Amino acid sequence: MTGPHAPIALVARLTDLFEEQGIRYCHWKSNAAIDRSEAGENDLDLLVDRSQATAFREVLSRAGFVRVERQQKPFPPAKEDYFGRDDKTGKLVHVDAHFQLVLGHDRTKNYRVPLEEAFLESATRPGLLRVPAPELEYIVLLIRMVLKYAIWDEVAWQALRGRRAGPKPSERDELAHLEQEISRDKLAEIVQTSVPWLTTRLIADCARVAENEASLRARLSIGRQVRRRLVAHAQHGELADGALRVGRRVSGTLHRRMGIEHGFRLAHGGAIVAIIGGDGSGKSTAVEEVSRWLSHELDVRQIHLGKPDWSVVTYAVRGAFKLVSMARRSSDEPPYRAMAWLACTGRDRYLTYRKARRFADRGGVVISDRYPHPSLESMDVPLIDRLDRPESGTRVGRMLQRIERRYHDAIEMPEVVVVLKVDPETAAQRKTDEPFDYVLRRSAEVWEIDWESAGVSIVDGTRPKEEVASQLKAMIWEALA
């Protein structure tokens, strides 16, 4: 199959491994657009037999998937998230694995619907992915719509925004698709045998809610009926659930206004990824591309250890020397200015590293433009002791040397180091906004180092940028996984 939603190799390999290992699973929702899931465009929403959880995780590991944890709350019980990278397309595929069917409003996911065995028992494999009987999917979709939209706070929230609480267009399309797929006789049979706590009448009422045909009073009444039938499977009582929804709605709105967004974090710990290269190597472009690629799904921060952000101390020192220059009314540089500036840069580099290290230790991924590697001699390393200054041998000069070196010594090596190698002549021709000799000298330093002995990954930066980006992504994902 070809086209915009053709299945990708990673999903095909994963489903084949499930079949080989006898994993009982099904893609339990949004099967009207299952081609998008098979193409890696949508999440893989999998319901898995909880007794096979260990075997399921082993299959994911074999296929190159890595477990991640969601930073946003709530995090439903009996649920795990994984990402894998498709080698050919470079897509990150998200496996949203459920061992129980836990539904409800997006803010709380409060109710378990005990239909897991019925879903798994009915699953068939018309394509790559196993899917449940459409009647079961239809019942659960109606319950999802009622639990999300037939609640007072959702009605009030949407009314404040001038809207009517109801399904999204994609949910309505899913409902219309399932209504064409189901058999009414089989639906009645399944309600009687698998969902005895519901009735055919209540299912019909839920359909009225999903299709926006019920009045406000009827909608809230139907919602109460469904919640009462699921009360034994609720994580919180109805009042507590309502309070949590409101509180999380408010906090979520505040976070969005403040620009605070969180992606997934690696469950086994994050990493700092350093991309090193001379001027003209395409390093900054590569850093931007890798950061953009990962940040679609993961919690990513981008830093520049070559030019770290200034701290308050740096601003103060810079201002003090500027005042001294103005007071002296001389074009000569004040004593210790260059040394103090390098010491402040070393401190700022360490402070930036420290924030990055803490973020990575909490599961985030940091992409660093440049890094103070011990193989380097002139870029991002201590430089005060190389200055030929009259004040170098003074007590203050030696103190500034110690400060700079102490901060650099505290910066540990990252988990991943990638070097973009470009011959100096090519780099100098690329970097036209800097003096030719300056670029040539800096590029030559990176070019002449024996990076293989240093144990780092090397990428040929002279290749087309698409190939460079693809190789970088493969290297980085392999290291993260």
Salt bridges, closest charged atoms under 4 A:
ASP16 OD1 - ARG125 NH2 3.22
GLU19 OE2 - ARG125 NE 3.96
GLU19 OE2 - ARG130 NE 2.92
GLU41 OE2 - LYS91 NZ 2.67
ASP43 OD1 - HIS94 ND1 3.18
ASP49 OD2 - ARG24 NH1 2.94
GLU80 OE2 - ARG57 NH2 2.65
GLU80 OE2 - ARG67 NH1 3.68
ASP81 OD1 - ARG70 NH2 3.83
ASP81 OD2 - LYS79 NZ 2.89
ASP81 OD1 - HIS94 NE2 2.70
ASP87 OD1 - ARG85 NH1 3.46
ASP96 OD1 - LYS79 NZ 2.82
ASP96 OD1 - HIS98 NE2 3.27
ASP106 OD1 - LYS109 NZ 3.42
GLU116 OE1 - ARG112 NH2 2.87
GLU117 OE2 - ARG24 NH2 2.89
GLU121 OE1 - ARG24 NH2 3.42
ASP153 OD1 - ARG245 NH2 2.62
ASP153 OD2 - ARG249 NH2 3.02
GLU154 OE1 - HIS105 NE2 2.98
GLU154 OE1 - ARG249 NH2 3.23
GLU171 OE2 - LYS148 NZ 2.72
GLU174 OE2 - ARG144 NH1 3.76
ASP205 OD1 - ARG201 NE 3.77
ASP205 OD1 - ARG208 NH1 3.16
GLU238 OE2 - ARG227 NH2 2.84
ASP241 OD2 - ARG245 NH1 2.66
ASP279 OD2 - ARG442 NE 3.00
GLU289 OE1 - ARG292 NH2 2.64
GLU289 OE2 - LYS473 NZ 2.91
ASP299 OD2 - HIS262 ND1 3.69
ASP299 OD2 - ARG265 NE 2.83
GLU333 OE2 - ARG389 NH2 2.74
ASP361 OD1 - ARG357 NE 3.26
ASP369 OD1 - LYS283 NZ 2.75
ASP369 OD2 - HIS304 NE2 3.73
ASP380 OD1 - ARG349 NH2 3.67
ASP380 OD1 - ARG370 NH2 2.70
ASP385 OD2 - ARG405 NH2 3.07
GLU391 OE2 - ARG389 NE 3.57
GLU415 OE2 - ARG357 NH2 2.71
ASP433 OD1 - LYS431 NZ 3.84
GLU467 OE1 - ARG463 NE 3.20
